[in-house]
């Protein structure tokens, strides 16, 4: 089973950053839940929402928490979003933290064999290599 | 294609410990990179009429910018924007050995640059950045802003922008992105010239679009057409080139291109305010290419390399049947030479004993440097050991880096030649080689009044950019603030 984690986000552009992060994680094939104020209200109490978060994390889900009063148990990553960061960039920073924590693995950026050969030929045509 | 992160690239949002103190007020920074723009056309007595560049020179400061070794697009732009030499980057050209196997060569794209470049650091400090066409930026990496990749993108079907949505915007705004000129090795010069101008205008159109629609603190673009222009048209324009013919129809092709480019630079300059520092830089210069030295043919003739292929048939060295049990060295070609030794315990079938390694390298350096030219006089070659060039040597460097005839001759990797000298090019015409010095112009709005700065190194650009931006310069950057 994949490793779950809670990511608590605070600071500027939290909602937008959480949305971008959710999409990026789903693209990576991860199960993601966004626990915001509206979602927490449906659990009836902060305590119940915290318990739900704990269960989700235990089952390999990445839970993005933007409810300011919800303090998940570890494993948890606390992120302060910088006001100067675009939501895309802020989300990438979180992804790097998740990669460093071993929660996600970034894909290789190697060329495919066909692309590698095409680039090699281009570089030879340009005279850079022979 | 997904990205691979630079380790720790985004993990640090605090100022870097041990950074240099800042030396001036914070400014926005515009860097216009002109790949291969060469000093003789911009600064020298034969300089072209380039009023916009000249205006920057007269208001700011300027100088010859010593490139890295080797003075090649990759790694030069990465050296420039990381402030680390090729040894520190572990990147010695466009193709590098990934291991000590004989065929393990990989293309050095952005994933090969494992340190933060100026835009990564500026992003970390919350600066908004735009990066357009800078070599070794494909695959794109996240920045606090926008990035358009370089010609190492396979094609425009690839994800060549960050964020991805920028790609559609580019297609809608400037009709698409021209990655590079296609079919560059051609005798159809009218066609080539048209393609080069189209490439240049597309790059400046896109720069203008990004400059006017995105908020930015740091904006950097690189125009690749100058390099392709030099390689494709040098012999038509340089009376010193052996193939120059006075009165040929392309005699002013290079001049006219520079003038057209200067106009486009002027348009960008008109868009930035006086609070913006402007730099115009090139990664290396250019000079006439007199011919090629067939390095592997020389190694065969001198008994260092043994191939089983029939004599007289031209072949890439990669396609030859090399008898590794009888081979002590082989080489790669390009604008400079790379010699690799076949070392026992290092290469799969190495025969050079480790205790013989240094003596063999010394012997080869001496023989390469003593190599006569076609006329019998020494060609003026230089063979250098990587550890003598770089502070550290990461990755797998060539055992020797070779410049033939002070870069007036290229290195030919193919075999099957009658002579070690060739004046033709199997892959098509190419009339210029790279030179060690590029250009540096900076108007930081401090009124430097046309000051010539001597001793500039390509390593100095990144620390200067960060200093202008008001960002602390990492202590391990090797350059100095200009």
Interface residues (C-beta under 8 A of the other chain):
Chain A: X82 X83 X84 X85 X86 X88 X89 X92 X93 X95 X96 X97 X99 X100 X106 X107 X108 X109 X110 X111 X115 X116 X118 X119 X120 X122 X123 X124 X125 X126 X127 X128 X129 X130
Chain B: X1 X2 X3 X4 X5 X8 X9 X10 X11 X13 X72 X73 X74 X93 X94 X95 X106 X107 X109 X110 X111 X123 X125 X126 X127 X128 X139 X142 X143 X144 X145 X151 X152 X154 X162 X163 X180 X183 X184 X185 X228 X231 X316 X332 X333 X334 X335 X410 X411 X412 X413 X414 X427 X428 X430
